[in-house]
Every structure is written in structure tokens, then in C-alpha cells.
């Protein structure tokens, strides 16, 4: 495997980062993950914009997000990949020693790696997921895609003995998001997902945006509004989205079979609509359909 490190592609075993790098010492960095199908990216514009926002909110300077697509293309070419997930991370950089307040003039550390992922045909059949509901005890700036993910890891460790693979987080009686996903629920026949501009905020997932766009295009009733824990438990279906997972239907919740125990009817329609949209966006649509214009949904 070859990785990108500070402008150079090197073998992974030759990549070296300072022990004083603030990403290593403090989790002082941000990241993005982009999916590619057939060599084409999914929603690169949304990823670049979110990356730039995370860098601005954390006041990490010195990395031009316009480099992001180039880094991805060069990594994929060097690793011989067409269907892939690209992880790109920017930390504030390395100081001369460990100190909480960053010293002026730090040069950010830019790291990226590529891994093979499934082809778009694998999305035709939705995956399923077993989940548990956990109290959301994370910090209040979850709109920043920070590398400091201990708050997300702890709920995953807590539910692992039960066999659940994802924790759905609830704060003050309202659903926020999963530890690695955005959450949708079918409530009274409508597919709904929590708003991102809440207090505290949640991450505006790229697949969250794309699924909402796909549902609007396909005429599937959908909306953005707060979802209570009671509504989630009483929902007929629950769906998870993320750039790596893409789309999953929840079939078990808190150790019990959820819904019909298999992919539900709205999930099947929504997944088909999402796959059609992604095929068009990546130039892979057998029907010749093109991607719809972006729909701004917060």
C-alpha cells in the first residue's frame, strides 16, 4: 500500500510522522472520507466544502482543500484502485515539544490513504445492521469532523458485548446520530432525519444529503425534523447512512428484532433511489439518467 504524506506518495511502511505531531498528541486535526465508484467520486464538492469548514472552525491553516481531489486521484492511480474509500487527514502540525497552546507558524501534516471498497453493484441489496440506543455524552461541536473520536468510540465499546455494531445516540430525549452514521426513521409512513443545525450540532453526512436528494427525486415522502427516542423505538423502519457504510437497514435494536427483521419496503425504495442517483453522478447509470441538481437540505 502507498500513502500520501505531505505532498509525496510513499510506501506505507516508509511513512513517518513526528511524535510531537498535534494530531497524535491531542487529536488536533480533521478528516474526510470519500467513496469512489468506477474511478469517480461521490459528492466531492460536498466533501471539499465540509473539509474547508472543519479546517476553518478549528483554525488549522496552511492546507488548500482544492488539493483534495488531486490527492485522491493520485492515490487511487498509485494503488491501482477504481472502487475505493479515500481517507484524508490534516493535523495542525508538529511543534518542538508537547504544549497545549499551539506555537505560531506550524505547518499542517497532511496524510491520506486508500482502501479497496465494493463496486456500486454491491449496493443494490441493502446491508442490515444491529444497533443499540445509547446516551449521547459527546462534546457539542459534532459538526466538526474531528480526528478526536474517543467520544464515538466509547459507546461502540459499550455495546460490543451485546453483539450490536452501531450505537444510535440520544441526547435530551432526541435522536442525534450514530457513532459513525446519520440516522433516518420511518414514522407514520414518512422517512425523517434529525436536523443538523441543532444545539448541540450533528455532522451533516454526505450520504445523508444524497439520500434526501434521491428520495425527493423519486417521490418518496421525506422530511427533516427532530425525532424523539419514543418515535425511534416505535418507527416501522430505521436506516443508517455513511460514506463507508453507504446505506443499511436496522433489523435489530437493543437485542431485539426490529420491525419485520429484514429490509423494509421504504428502505428498499430509498436504497434503489440512492443507487440510481449515485450511478448517474459517477457516470455509471445504465439507464443514461444524469444526477439531479443539488438540493440544499439542512
C-alpha positions in Angstrom: 0.0 0.0 0.0 1.1 3.5 -0.8 0.0 6.6 1.2 0.2 10.3 0.7 2.3 12.2 3.3 2.9 16.0 3.0 2.9 16.1 -0.8 4.7 12.8 -1.5 3.3 9.3 -2.2 5.4 6.7 -0.3 5.1 3.1 0.8 3.0 2.9 4.0 5.9 1.3 5.9 8.2 4.2 5.0 5.7 7.0 6.1 7.0 8.7 9.3 5.2 11.4 11.4 6.8 13.2 14.4 5.9 12.0 17.8 5.2 15.7 18.6 2.5 15.9 15.9 -0.5 17.5 17.5 -2.8 15.0 15.7 -1.0 12.2 17.6 -0.8 14.1 21.0 -4.1 15.9 21.1 -6.3 14.6 18.3 -5.8 18.2 16.9 -6.9 17.5 13.4 -9.8 17.0 11.0 -10.5 14.4 8.3 -12.8 13.3 5.4 -13.7 10.0 3.8 -14.7 9.9 0.1 -16.1 7.0 -1.8 -15.2 6.3 -5.4 -17.2 4.1 -7.9 -15.6 3.3 -11.2 -13.0 5.9 -10.6 -15.5 8.7 -10.0 -16.0 10.4 -6.6 -19.3 10.7 -4.8 -20.2 14.3 -3.9 -16.6 15.6 -4.0 -17.9 19.2 -3.8 -19.7 18.5 -0.6 -16.7 16.8 0.9 -14.4 19.7 0.0 -16.8 22.2 1.4 -17.2 20.3 4.7 -13.4 19.8 4.9 -12.8 23.5 4.5 -15.4 24.3 7.1 -13.8 21.9 9.6 -10.4 23.5 9.0 -11.8 27.0 9.4 -13.7 26.1 12.6 -10.6 24.6 14.1 -8.3 27.4 12.8 -6.0 25.0 11.1 -4.3 27.0 8.4 -1.9 26.1 5.5 -3.8 23.4 3.6 -5.7 24.2 0.5 -8.8 22.0 0.1 -8.6 22.4 -3.6 -5.8 19.8 -3.4 -8.2 17.2 -2.1 -9.4 15.8 -5.4 -5.8 15.6 -6.8 -4.6 13.7 -3.7 -7.4 11.2 -4.1 -6.8 10.7 -7.9 -3.1 10.2 -7.4 -3.5 7.8 -4.5 -6.0 5.7 -6.5 -3.8 5.6 -9.5 -0.7 4.6 -7.5 -2.6 1.8 -5.7 -4.4 0.6 -8.8 -7.9 1.2 -7.4 -11.2 2.2 -9.1 -13.7 1.4 -6.4 -12.2 2.8 -3.2 -12.6 4.7 0.0 -10.1 7.6 0.5 -9.2 8.9 4.0 -7.6 12.3 4.2 -6.5 13.8 7.5 -4.9 17.2 8.3 -3.5 17.9 11.7 -2.3 21.3 12.9 1.3 20.0 12.6 4.3 19.2 14.9 5.8 21.5 17.4 9.2 21.3 19.1 7.7 19.8 22.2 4.3 18.9 23.7 2.4 22.1 24.7 -1.3 22.6 24.8 -1.3 26.0 23.1 0.0 25.6 19.5 3.1 27.6 18.6 2.7 30.1 15.7 3.7 29.1 12.2 3.1 25.4 12.5 3.0 23.6 9.1 0.0 21.1 8.9 0.6 17.4 8.5 -1.4 16.0 5.6 -1.9 12.3 5.4 -4.1 10.2 3.1 -4.6 6.5 2.4 -6.8 4.5 0.0 -8.5 1.2 0.6 -10.5 -1.0 -1.8 -14.2 -0.8 -1.4 -17.1 -2.6 -3.0 -18.4 -1.7 -6.5 -21.7 0.1 -6.9 -23.4 -3.2 -7.8 -23.0 -4.3 -4.2 -25.3 -1.5 -3.1 -28.2 -3.0 -5.0 -29.0 -5.2 -1.9 -29.0 -3.1 1.3 -26.9 -4.3 4.2 -28.5 -4.8 7.6 -27.3 -3.6 11.0 -27.9 -4.4 14.7 -28.0 -1.3 16.8 -28.4 -0.2 20.4 -29.6 3.1 21.8 -27.0 4.9 24.0 -27.0 8.3 25.8 -25.0 10.9 23.8 -22.3 12.2 26.1 -20.0 13.7 23.4 -18.9 17.3 23.1 -21.1 19.9 21.5 -19.2 20.6 18.2 -20.0 17.5 16.3 -20.4 19.4 13.0 -16.5 19.4 13.0 -15.2 16.2 11.5 -12.5 15.9 14.1 -10.0 13.1 14.4 -10.6 13.1 18.2 -13.2 10.3 18.2 -13.0 8.9 21.7 -16.5 10.1 22.4 -17.7 8.0 19.5 -15.5 5.0 20.3 -16.7 4.6 23.9 -20.4 3.9 23.0 -19.2 1.4 20.4 -17.1 -0.4 23.1 -20.0 -0.3 25.5 -22.4 -2.1 23.1 -19.9 -4.5 21.6 -20.5 -7.3 24.1 -24.2 -7.4 23.1 -23.3 -8.0 19.5 -24.6 -4.6 18.3 -22.4 -3.0 15.7 -23.6 0.6 15.9 -24.8 2.9 18.7 -27.7 5.3 18.0 -27.1 8.3 20.2 -29.8 10.1 22.0 -29.5 13.5 23.9 -32.2 15.1 26.0 -34.7 12.6 24.6 -33.9 13.4 20.9 -32.0 11.3 18.4 -28.8 12.9 17.3 -26.8 10.5 15.1 -25.0 7.2 15.2 -21.4 6.9 16.2 -20.4 6.6 12.6 -23.6 7.2 10.8 -26.6 9.5 10.3 -30.0 8.1 11.3 -33.3 8.0 9.4 -36.6 6.6 10.7 -39.9 5.9 9.1 -42.5 7.5 11.3 -46.2 7.3 10.2 -45.1 6.5 6.7 -42.6 9.3 6.2 -38.8 9.0 6.2 -37.4 11.6 8.5 -34.0 12.5 9.8 -32.8 15.0 12.5 -31.7 18.5 11.5 -28.0 19.2 11.6 -28.3 22.8 12.9 -29.3 21.9 16.4 -27.8 22.7 19.8 -25.6 20.7 20.0 -25.0 20.2 16.3 -24.5 16.9 14.5 -22.5 16.1 11.4 -24.1 16.7 8.0 -23.3 13.4 6.4 -22.8 13.5 2.7 -24.8 10.3 2.3 -27.5 11.9 4.4 -27.7 14.7 1.9 -27.6 12.3 -1.1 -30.4 10.1 0.3 -32.6 13.1 0.9 -32.0 14.2 -2.7 -32.7 10.8 -4.0 -35.9 10.5 -2.1 -37.2 13.9 -3.3 -36.3 12.9 -6.9 -38.1 9.5 -6.5 -41.2 11.0 -4.9 -40.6 9.2 -1.5 -42.1 11.2 1.3 -39.2 12.5 3.5 -38.5 15.3 5.9 -36.0 16.9 8.3 -37.2 17.3 11.9 -36.4 16.3 15.5 -37.0 12.6 16.2 -37.8 11.6 19.8 -36.4 8.4 21.3 -40.0 7.2 21.6 -40.6 7.8 17.9 -37.4 6.0 17.0 -38.4 2.9 19.1 -41.9 3.0 17.6 -40.7 3.6 14.0 -41.6 1.0 11.3 -38.1 1.2 9.9 -34.7 2.7 10.7 -32.0 3.5 8.2 -28.3 4.4 8.6 -26.2 6.3 6.1 -22.4 7.0 5.9 -19.7 7.3 3.3 -18.2 3.9 4.1 -21.4 2.0 5.0 -23.4 3.9 2.5 -26.9 2.5 3.4 -28.0 0.0 6.0 -31.4 -1.1 7.3 -31.7 -1.7 11.0 -33.1 -5.2 11.8 -32.3 -5.4 15.5 -32.4 -2.8 18.3 -31.3 -3.3 21.9 -31.0 -7.1 21.4 -34.5 -7.5 20.0 -35.7 -8.0 16.4 -36.7 -4.6 15.0 -39.5 -4.0 12.6 -40.0 -7.1 10.3 -36.5 -8.3 11.0 -35.4 -7.6 7.4 -35.1 -4.7 5.0 -38.4 -2.8 5.0 -40.3 -1.6 1.9 -39.4 2.1 2.3 -35.8 1.2 2.8 -35.8 -0.9 -0.4 -37.3 2.1 -2.4 -35.0 4.6 -0.8 -31.9 2.5 -1.4 -32.9 1.9 -5.1 -33.3 5.7 -5.5 -30.0 6.4 -3.9 -28.2 3.9 -6.1 -29.8 5.3 -9.2 -28.7 8.8 -8.2 -25.1 7.7 -7.4 -24.9 5.8 -10.7 -25.8 9.0 -12.6 -23.4 11.1 -10.5 -20.5 8.7 -11.2 -21.3 8.2 -14.9 -22.3 4.6 -14.3 -26.1 4.7 -15.0 -27.2 2.0 -17.4 -30.4 4.0 -18.0 -28.5 7.1 -19.0 -30.1 9.1 -16.2 -28.0 12.0 -15.0 -27.5 13.2 -11.5 -30.1 15.6 -10.2 -29.1 19.2 -9.3 -28.0 19.6 -5.7 -30.8 20.1 -3.1 -29.8 22.2 -0.2 -31.2 20.4 2.9 -30.1 21.3 6.4 
